[in-house]
Amino acid sequence: MREEEKQNMPKLDVQTTDEIPEAEEGKSYKIVEVEEFASQVRGFRGLRVALEDSEGNTAVEALWIRSPVGPKSKLGAFVTVLGKNTSEWEGKQIRIISWKEGNRSIQLEAPSTNEPAKKKGK
């Protein structure tokens, strides 16, 4: 590829996974979005769950859909507490109790009366 062609290549408007924090143990989050997706290569199905803490920071978790699912898996932790109807998950307030591989656990919390603070520049 010639140098002038390289300069005309588009800049990708994407975030890498290390730029989007994962959920943290001990923190409370509001589920702000649940979106089903399929992987490009093998067509695995999953749920992308966007979480927001009380300070307005976002975390995203991918929950891979497969059956059967254990209660200590990522998906199992959510299904055990929130049920199988993912359309009812949005707006729920959860606390991450344990988020170690093979030992995932969340709990449902009462809805927060405080709106998260908006981050500067948003």
C-alpha positions as CSV (number, residue, x, y, z in Angstrom):
1,M,0.0,0.0,0.0
2,R,1.3,3.4,-0.9
3,E,1.8,6.1,1.7
4,E,-0.9,8.3,0.3
5,E,-3.4,5.4,0.4
6,K,-2.5,4.8,4.1
7,Q,-3.3,8.4,4.9
8,N,-6.8,8.0,3.4
9,M,-7.7,5.0,5.6
10,P,-10.5,5.6,8.0
11,K,-10.0,6.0,11.7
12,L,-12.2,3.5,13.6
13,D,-14.6,4.9,16.1
14,V,-14.5,2.0,18.5
15,Q,-13.6,1.4,22.1
16,T,-11.3,-1.5,23.0
17,T,-12.4,-3.8,25.8
18,D,-9.7,-2.4,28.1
19,E,-11.3,1.1,27.7
20,I,-14.7,-0.2,29.0
21,P,-14.5,-1.3,32.6
22,E,-16.0,-4.5,33.9
23,A,-18.4,-4.7,36.8
24,E,-16.6,-4.5,40.2
25,E,-17.3,-6.6,43.3
26,G,-19.1,-4.7,46.0
27,K,-20.5,-2.0,43.7
28,S,-24.1,-1.2,43.0
29,Y,-25.3,-0.7,39.4
30,K,-28.4,0.2,37.6
31,I,-29.0,-1.9,34.4
32,V,-29.4,0.7,31.7
33,E,-29.5,-1.5,28.6
34,V,-29.7,-5.2,27.7
35,E,-29.0,-6.0,24.0
36,E,-28.8,-9.5,22.4
37,F,-26.0,-10.0,19.9
38,A,-24.3,-12.8,17.9
39,S,-20.6,-13.3,17.4
40,Q,-19.5,-12.7,13.8
41,V,-17.5,-15.9,13.4
42,R,-19.4,-18.7,15.0
43,G,-22.7,-17.1,15.6
44,F,-22.6,-17.6,19.4
45,R,-25.4,-15.7,21.0
46,G,-25.0,-13.4,24.0
47,L,-26.4,-10.5,26.0
48,R,-24.5,-7.2,26.3
49,V,-25.6,-5.7,29.7
50,A,-24.7,-2.0,30.2
51,L,-24.5,-1.0,33.9
52,E,-24.2,2.4,35.4
53,D,-23.0,3.1,39.0
54,S,-24.1,6.0,41.2
55,E,-21.4,8.3,39.8
56,G,-22.5,7.8,36.2
57,N,-19.6,5.5,35.2
58,T,-20.5,2.7,32.8
59,A,-19.5,-0.9,32.9
60,V,-20.4,-3.6,30.3
61,E,-20.7,-7.3,30.8
62,A,-21.2,-9.9,28.0
63,L,-23.3,-12.9,29.1
64,W,-23.0,-15.8,26.7
65,I,-26.3,-17.7,26.2
66,R,-26.1,-21.4,26.5
67,S,-28.1,-24.1,28.2
68,P,-27.9,-25.5,30.8
69,V,-26.5,-22.6,32.8
70,G,-25.1,-22.8,36.3
71,P,-26.1,-20.3,39.0
72,K,-22.5,-19.3,39.5
73,S,-21.8,-18.4,35.9
74,K,-22.2,-14.8,34.6
75,L,-25.5,-15.5,32.9
76,G,-26.7,-17.8,35.7
77,A,-26.1,-15.1,38.3
78,F,-28.3,-12.7,36.4
79,V,-31.0,-15.3,35.6
80,T,-31.1,-16.5,39.2
81,V,-31.8,-13.1,40.6
82,L,-33.6,-11.3,37.8
83,G,-35.4,-14.1,36.0
84,K,-35.4,-15.3,32.4
85,N,-37.3,-12.4,30.9
86,T,-34.5,-10.0,29.9
87,S,-37.0,-7.3,28.8
88,E,-37.7,-6.8,32.6
89,W,-34.0,-6.4,33.6
90,E,-33.6,-2.7,32.4
91,G,-33.9,-0.3,35.3
92,K,-33.2,-2.9,38.0
93,Q,-30.6,-2.0,40.7
94,I,-28.1,-4.7,41.5
95,R,-25.1,-5.2,43.6
96,I,-22.2,-7.4,42.5
97,I,-21.5,-9.7,45.5
98,S,-18.8,-11.9,43.9
99,W,-17.5,-11.7,40.3
100,K,-14.8,-14.3,40.2
101,E,-14.8,-17.0,37.5
102,G,-17.0,-19.9,38.6
103,N,-18.3,-17.9,41.6
104,R,-20.5,-15.1,40.3
105,S,-23.2,-13.7,42.5
106,I,-25.4,-10.6,42.4
107,Q,-28.3,-9.4,44.5
108,L,-31.3,-7.2,43.7
109,E,-31.4,-3.9,45.5
110,A,-34.2,-1.4,46.1
111,P,-34.3,1.2,43.3
112,S,-32.1,4.2,44.0
113,T,-33.9,7.5,44.5
114,N,-30.8,9.4,43.4
115,E,-30.1,9.9,39.7
116,P,-26.4,9.3,38.8
117,A,-24.2,12.3,38.5
118,K,-23.5,13.1,34.8
119,K,-19.9,12.9,33.9
120,K,-18.3,16.1,32.6
121,G,-18.3,16.5,28.9
122,K,-21.3,14.3,28.3
